[in-house]
Amino acid sequence: MAGGWTTPRWTEKFTEQAAMFRAAVGEADPAAKVPSCPGWTFTELARHVGRFLQTSLEYLRSGSTVRLTLPPPPVGVAPLEYLDAQLALAAEVLPAVPGNRPAWTFSPASPDLAWVWHRRLAHELDLRRWDAQAALRVLVDGDADFAVDGIEESLGTLVAAKYAADVPPTVRGTALVQLTDVPEAWVVTLEPGLAPGLRAAWPGEETDLRITGEAQIVHYGLWGRLPLKTAGDQNVLSVLRLD
C-alpha cells in the first residue's frame, strides 16, 4: 500500500469526509450553483457522488477482476435519497473488504487490488466535500498527511489512467513537485506510449516543469480547485492536472 496508509485509515477518512459532504449538501439549496464544478448545482453534485459510489463499490462488493458494465442510476429517486443509499452501502462494504482482495482497477499504474478503491473513494469524497463546503463558504482545512497521499495518488495512479484513454497524452517531459511544508518531493516523467514514471526527487534536480507549494494547495491545485505555483513547460502541467 501507499506511504503507510492502510484500508482502515482510508476507510476512516472516507467516513469523515462523507459525513461532512452529506452535511453540506443537506444544508444547501439543491438548485444552488457549485462554482468549482462549472455547470453543476448541488443536485448534480449529490447525484454525481451517488453514482461514483455505486460504481466504485460494485468492484469491492463483487470482487470482479474485469471492467463491469453497470446499470444506469435509478429513475425517479431523489438525489439525496440515492446518495444516502450509497453512503449506507459504503459503510457496510468498505470495512468488510480487505485491501489485498483482487479487484479490477482503473489505472495501468495500480495493482488490481481492493485498496486502490478504498484510497480513491476517500479522496473523491474529500474533493467533493471541498466543492460543497467552498460553495457554502464553510471550508474546513484538511491535513498535510492526507494531502500528500492524494498527491501521490494523482501523480502515480490518476495521471497514468489518462494513458489508458482512447486518445492518450502525447506530451514528453519531466516535472518536479516540491512541497514546502513537508519534506516530500517527486519527479514525474512523461513519455508517449508509456505510463508516467514517478519517483522521489533527488537534490538539485532540473526538470521541464516545477510545481511548488504547501501539500494541500498542491493537492487541490492539481484538481483545479486552487492556483498552482508553477514554472516551466505548461504542456507538462496540462497532463498533470486532473480537472
Protein Blocks (a to p, Z undefined) as FASTA:
>chain_A
ZZhiafklmmmmmmmmmmmmmmmmmmpcfkbccfklghiafklmmmmmmmmmmmmmmmmm
nopabdcddddddehiafklmmmmmmmmmmmmmmmpcfklccddfbfkbccdfklmmmmm
mmmmmmmmmmmmmmnopaccddfklmmmmmmmmmmmmmmmmmmpmbdcfbecddddddfk
bcbdcdddddehiacddddddehiacfbdceddfklmmmmmnopaccddedjfklmmmmp
mZZ
